[in-house]
Every structure is written in C-alpha cells, then in structure tokens.
Amino acid sequence: MQKNTAAKRAALYGLLVALAMVLGFVDSLIPIPVPIPGIKLGLANLATVAGLFLVGIPGAVLMTVLRIVLTGLSFGNPYSMLYGLSGSFLSLTVMGIGKKCRWFSPVGISVLGGVFHNVGQLTFAAFVVRTPGVYAYLPFLLTAGCVTGVAVGVMGGIVTSRLERWIRDFL
C-alpha cells in the first residue's frame, strides 16, 4: 500500500500552522507587565522551532509565512503582517543557519530566533519612522528575546523529541 506522503505532509504543515496561530493568539492575550512596547512571550515560535527540526527549514519558512499572513488577515492589519514578516524573515534566516551548521540545540536556535526577530522588527520600525531612535529599545528587547527564547526552546525541544518518532512513522 502506497503512502500519500504529499497529503500527509500538507496535513502536518496545517497542524503546525494552526498550532502556531493558536499559540500566537494566546500570546496576545497574556499581558506582560513591562513598559517596553513589543515584548511578548513568543509562543508561536514554539511551533517554528519544532517545525525546523520536524519538517526542515523550507517547511518552517512556509508555515511561518502562512501563519503571519493568516493571522494578519484574521486579527491584524497590513502593518502587523509587515512587522511580523520582517522579524520572522531575519529570525528564520539565522535559525536556519544555526540549525544547518549544527551549532545550537533547540534552545540555542530559539534564543537566536527571539533575538533576531526583535532586531528585524526594530530595523523595520526604524525604516518606517525614519529614525534610529527606536534602537534605544534594543537592549531590553534582546534581554527579553533571550529569556523567552530559552523558555520556548526548552518547550520546543520537548515537543520535538516527543513528536519525532510519530512524524517519522506518519510520513
């Protein structure tokens, strides 16, 4: 009996995109009691980190773009999509390089993602408002990216290790 791998892969991507959307929505509901704009837990990155290790770099890029566009169309606006894409593009590039070179564990990959997502979004914000003054937030956002990146990376490592065998058997 032939496995329909393309359909199974599409279903897996759909599950990961849906998980990322739900986690991103939950993340938006959790208040972070700091006076710095833009600090979030980054829960949607849990699906991205798991996706990098479960379906690879191209699959993780596809799921991230789908998540941002679908979330933007459902709950946001064009600017939220552009900010999300700008941070995610840089973040995924750096996470992909780190994974491909095998330099980091899922925790390290997640920290890279959190840090470079913030750098990408600040760079886009500096372009939009035409001032480098927004980089004053960088130390706070880098600290937050490291802290949340560790937490998301630990969870991503657990999720990945528990799903690897199931996905290998599924596909």
Phi, psi and chi 1 to 4 in degrees:
 res  aa     phi    psi   chi1   chi2   chi3   chi4
   1 MET       -  130.2 -172.2  158.8  147.2      -
   2 GLN   -85.3  134.5  174.5  115.7    2.6      -
   3 LYS   -80.1  139.3  -71.2 -175.5 -179.2 -180.0
   4 ASN   -91.4   79.2 -170.2  -12.0      -      -
   5 THR   -63.4  -38.7  -52.8      -      -      -
   6 ALA   -62.0  -43.9      -      -      -      -
   7 ALA   -66.6  -40.0      -      -      -      -
   8 LYS   -66.2  -40.2  -71.3 -179.9  177.0 -174.7
   9 ARG   -64.8  -41.3 -170.2  169.3  -75.2  -81.1
  10 ALA   -62.2  -41.1      -      -      -      -
  11 ALA   -64.2  -41.2      -      -      -      -
  12 LEU   -63.1  -45.0  176.7   59.2      -      -
  13 TYR   -61.2  -41.6  -72.6    0.1      -      -
  14 GLY   -61.0  -41.7      -      -      -      -
  15 LEU   -63.6  -42.1  -72.4  170.6      -      -
  16 LEU   -68.2  -39.3  -71.1  170.1      -      -
  17 VAL   -64.3  -45.3  170.1      -      -      -
  18 ALA   -62.0  -42.8      -      -      -      -
  19 LEU   -60.5  -44.7  175.0   63.8      -      -
  20 ALA   -63.6  -39.8      -      -      -      -
  21 MET   -64.8  -43.9  -72.1  179.6   69.8      -
  22 VAL   -64.0  -45.9  168.1      -      -      -
  23 LEU   -63.7  -38.5  -70.8  171.8      -      -
  24 GLY   -64.2  -39.8      -      -      -      -
  25 PHE   -65.3  -45.8 -179.0   71.4      -      -
  26 VAL   -59.5  -41.7  168.5      -      -      -
  27 ASP   -58.2  -39.5 -163.5    4.1      -      -
  28 SER   -69.1  -19.7   71.7      -      -      -
  29 LEU   -87.9  -13.8  -61.0  175.6      -      -
  30 ILE   -91.1  114.7  -60.9  171.6      -      -
  31 PRO   -74.3  134.8   25.4  -29.4      -      -
  32 ILE  -106.1  115.7  -54.2  -65.9      -      -
  33 PRO   -80.6   60.4   30.1  -33.8      -      -
  34 VAL  -131.7  148.0  -66.4      -      -      -
  35 PRO   -82.8   13.9   29.8  -34.6      -      -
  36 ILE   -99.2  122.3  -53.7  -62.1      -      -
  37 PRO   -69.8  146.7   23.0  -29.3      -      -
  38 GLY    94.3   -4.1      -      -      -      -
  39 ILE   -84.0  122.5  -67.5 -179.8      -      -
  40 LYS  -135.1  169.0  -64.5 -172.2  -29.7  179.8
  41 LEU   -74.1  -28.1  -64.2  175.5      -      -
  42 GLY    74.9   37.5      -      -      -      -
  43 LEU   -63.2  -31.5  -64.6  177.1      -      -
  44 ALA   -62.8  -25.0      -      -      -      -
  45 ASN   -66.5  -18.7 -161.6   37.4      -      -
  46 LEU   -59.1  -45.4  173.0   60.2      -      -
  47 ALA   -67.9  -34.2      -      -      -      -
  48 THR   -67.0  -46.0  -55.7      -      -      -
  49 VAL   -62.7  -45.9  170.2      -      -      -
  50 ALA   -62.0  -41.9      -      -      -      -
  51 GLY   -61.4  -39.6      -      -      -      -
  52 LEU   -57.4  -41.1  -85.9  169.7      -      -
  53 PHE   -87.1  -23.5  -72.4   91.9      -      -
  54 LEU   -95.0  -37.8  -63.2  173.1      -      -
  55 VAL  -121.1   -2.3  -62.4      -      -      -
  56 GLY    92.0  175.4      -      -      -      -
  57 ILE   -65.2  -50.6  -63.7  167.5      -      -
  58 PRO   -59.7  -39.1  -21.7   31.4      -      -
  59 GLY   -65.0  -39.8      -      -      -      -
  60 ALA   -67.2  -37.2      -      -      -      -
  61 VAL   -64.0  -47.0  169.6      -      -      -
  62 LEU   -59.7  -47.3  176.2   63.4      -      -
  63 MET   -64.4  -36.9   -1.2  167.2  -31.3      -
  64 THR   -67.8  -45.0  -60.0      -      -      -
  65 VAL   -62.3  -45.1  169.8      -      -      -
  66 LEU   -59.9  -44.0  -76.5  171.9      -      -
  67 ARG   -60.5  -46.7  174.5 -170.4   54.4   89.3
  68 ILE   -65.9  -44.6  -68.9  168.0      -      -
  69 VAL   -66.0  -47.1  170.3      -      -      -
  70 LEU   -65.2  -40.3  -69.2  172.6      -      -
  71 THR   -66.5  -42.0  -58.5      -      -      -
  72 GLY   -62.3  -42.5      -      -      -      -
  73 LEU   -68.7  -34.1  -68.5  172.6      -      -
  74 SER   -81.2  -43.7  -59.3      -      -      -
  75 PHE  -125.1  -11.1  -52.4  109.4      -      -
  76 GLY  -119.5 -144.2      -      -      -      -
  77 ASN  -149.6  175.7   56.9   52.6      -      -
  78 PRO   -58.3  -35.6  -26.2   33.6      -      -
  79 TYR   -67.8  -37.9  -83.0  112.5      -      -
  80 SER   -64.5  -36.3   67.3      -      -      -
  81 MET   -66.3  -42.8  -77.9 -168.0  -83.9      -
  82 LEU   -65.1  -41.6  -69.8  173.7      -      -
  83 TYR   -64.4  -43.7  -86.2   99.0      -      -
  84 GLY   -62.8  -43.4      -      -      -      -
  85 LEU   -66.9  -38.3  -71.8  169.5      -      -
  86 SER   -65.5  -43.6   64.5      -      -      -
  87 GLY   -69.0  -41.1      -      -      -      -
  88 SER   -70.4  -35.4  -67.5      -      -      -
  89 PHE   -60.0  -51.2  176.1   73.7      -      -
  90 LEU   -65.9  -42.9 -176.7   59.2      -      -
  91 SER   -60.2  -49.4  171.1      -      -      -
  92 LEU   -64.9  -36.2  -82.5  168.6      -      -
  93 THR   -60.8  -48.5  -59.8      -      -      -
  94 VAL   -69.8  -40.7  173.6      -      -      -
  95 MET   -64.3  -40.2  -72.1 -167.8  -59.1      -
  96 GLY   -62.7  -42.0      -      -      -      -
  97 ILE   -64.3  -44.9  -68.8  168.6      -      -
  98 GLY   -61.2  -39.8      -      -      -      -
  99 LYS   -70.8  -44.8 -180.0 -173.8  178.7  -73.0
 100 LYS   -62.9  -37.3 -164.9  168.5 -167.4  122.6
 101 CYS   -81.4   -7.6  -64.5      -      -      -
 102 ARG    58.3   36.5  -59.5  175.8 -169.5 -100.4
 103 TRP   -84.2  -25.3  -68.7  -19.6      -      -
 104 PHE  -131.7  154.4  -60.2   98.2      -      -
 105 SER   -79.3  176.3   68.8      -      -      -
 106 PRO   -56.0  -32.9  -29.5   36.6      -      -
 107 VAL   -66.1  -47.1  173.6      -      -      -
 108 GLY   -63.0  -40.2      -      -      -      -
 109 ILE   -61.6  -42.4  -63.4  -70.9      -      -
 110 SER   -66.4  -40.3  179.2      -      -      -
 111 VAL   -62.5  -44.7  169.5      -      -      -
 112 LEU   -57.1  -43.7  -73.5  173.0      -      -
 113 GLY   -61.3  -45.9      -      -      -      -
 114 GLY   -62.9  -43.9      -      -      -      -
 115 VAL   -66.4  -50.3  165.6      -      -      -
 116 PHE   -76.2  -21.7  -78.3   93.5      -      -
 117 HIS   -63.5  -44.3 -173.9   84.8      -      -
 118 ASN   -64.4  -41.6  -70.9  -32.5      -      -
 119 VAL   -62.2  -43.9  170.2      -      -      -
 120 GLY   -62.7  -43.5      -      -      -      -
 121 GLN   -68.8  -38.9  -75.4 -168.9  -33.1      -
 122 LEU   -65.5  -38.3  -82.7  179.7      -      -
 123 THR   -63.0  -43.0  -59.0      -      -      -
 124 PHE   -63.8  -42.7 -176.8   73.7      -      -
 125 ALA   -62.2  -40.9      -      -      -      -
 126 ALA   -62.5  -37.0      -      -      -      -
 127 PHE   -67.2  -43.5  172.7   77.1      -      -
 128 VAL   -66.7  -46.9  168.4      -      -      -
 129 VAL   -89.1   -4.1  -62.7      -      -      -
 130 ARG    58.6   41.0  -60.2 -179.6 -162.1  -90.0
 131 THR  -151.7  139.3  178.4      -      -      -
 132 PRO   -78.9    2.3   27.5  -32.7      -      -
 133 GLY   -59.9  -24.2      -      -      -      -
 134 VAL   -66.2  -20.2  -64.4      -      -      -
 135 TYR   -68.6   -7.1  -73.5  110.2      -      -
 136 ALA   -62.8  -25.6      -      -      -      -
 137 TYR   -78.9  -12.2  -68.1  116.3      -      -
 138 LEU   -54.9  -47.7 -171.5   60.1      -      -
 139 PRO   -58.8  -38.9  -21.1   30.3      -      -
 140 PHE   -69.6  -42.1  -55.6  103.7      -      -
 141 LEU   -70.6  -33.9  -68.7  174.6      -      -
 142 LEU   -66.1  -41.4  -67.8 -179.7      -      -
 143 THR   -62.1  -47.0  -57.7      -      -      -
 144 ALA   -62.8  -40.8      -      -      -      -
 145 GLY   -61.8  -37.2      -      -      -      -
 146 CYS   -69.5  -46.0  -72.3      -      -      -
 147 VAL   -64.9  -50.9  170.7      -      -      -
 148 THR   -69.5  -31.9   60.6      -      -      -
 149 GLY   -62.5  -39.0      -      -      -      -
 150 VAL   -64.4  -47.6  167.1      -      -      -
 151 ALA   -62.7  -46.5      -      -      -      -
 152 VAL   -67.1  -37.1  167.3      -      -      -
 153 GLY   -65.4  -39.3      -      -      -      -
 154 VAL   -63.1  -46.9  167.6      -      -      -
 155 MET   -64.8  -40.0  -70.2 -175.3  -68.6      -
 156 GLY   -63.1  -39.0      -      -      -      -
 157 GLY   -63.6  -41.1      -      -      -      -
 158 ILE   -65.2  -48.0  -67.3  168.2      -      -
 159 VAL   -60.6  -45.0  167.4      -      -      -
 160 THR   -61.4  -47.7  -59.7      -      -      -
 161 SER   -64.5  -32.3   67.3      -      -      -
 162 ARG   -79.2  -26.3  -67.5 -169.8  178.5  177.7
 163 LEU   -97.3  -16.8  -69.0  179.6      -      -
 164 GLU   -54.3  -49.8  -86.4  177.5  -32.8      -
 165 ARG   -65.9  -43.2 -178.8  171.5  165.5 -122.1
 166 TRP   -61.3  -44.5  177.5   79.8      -      -
 167 ILE   -68.5  -39.1  -71.7  174.2      -      -
 168 ARG   -61.1  -41.5 -171.2  173.0   48.9 -109.6
 169 ASP   -71.8  -34.2  -67.5  -17.5      -      -
 170 PHE   -67.7  -44.8  178.4   72.1      -      -
 171 LEU   -84.9      -  -64.4  176.6      -      -
